[in-house]
Amino acid sequence: MNSFPVNLFFIPAYAPGLITFFAHLDAIHAQKMKYTRLGMGPHQQILGIIAAGLLSTGILMLSFKNKGKGFQIPDPYHILISE
């Protein structure tokens, strides 16, 4: 995930996958939930699930890239990534 060709695949592939996972949770929640919980109606709960999905996706992407700084790859592994 730290080398150049891998991060071109990783972020565009996994970020939408995580977001669509939470979108599917929203769809199921919208069909099943009809009551107010914790002072929030079903629509506010859906917005909360979407916000949690976007936040967790952002945190995961930043943590896999070490907050954008990357990681130092040990020398024995450079043969695997063709450097």
C-alpha positions, 0 to 999 in steps of 0.5 A: 500500500506504500509503493507507487503502483499499489496506491493507485489501485488501493484507494480507488478500489477500497474507498468506494467499497467501504462507502457502498458497504455503509450505503447498503447498511443505510438501505436496510436500515431505511426499510426496517427502522420506523421508530425514533431512537435516541431522539433521532428519527430514521432519516437522521439515523441514516445521515449518521450512518453515512457520516460514520461511513465517510469518517471511517473510510477517511480514517482507514485511508489515512492510517494505511498511508501513515497520515500521508507520509508513507512507510519506509519499506525494508530493503529486502522487499524492494525486489518484490516491488521492482525498485 
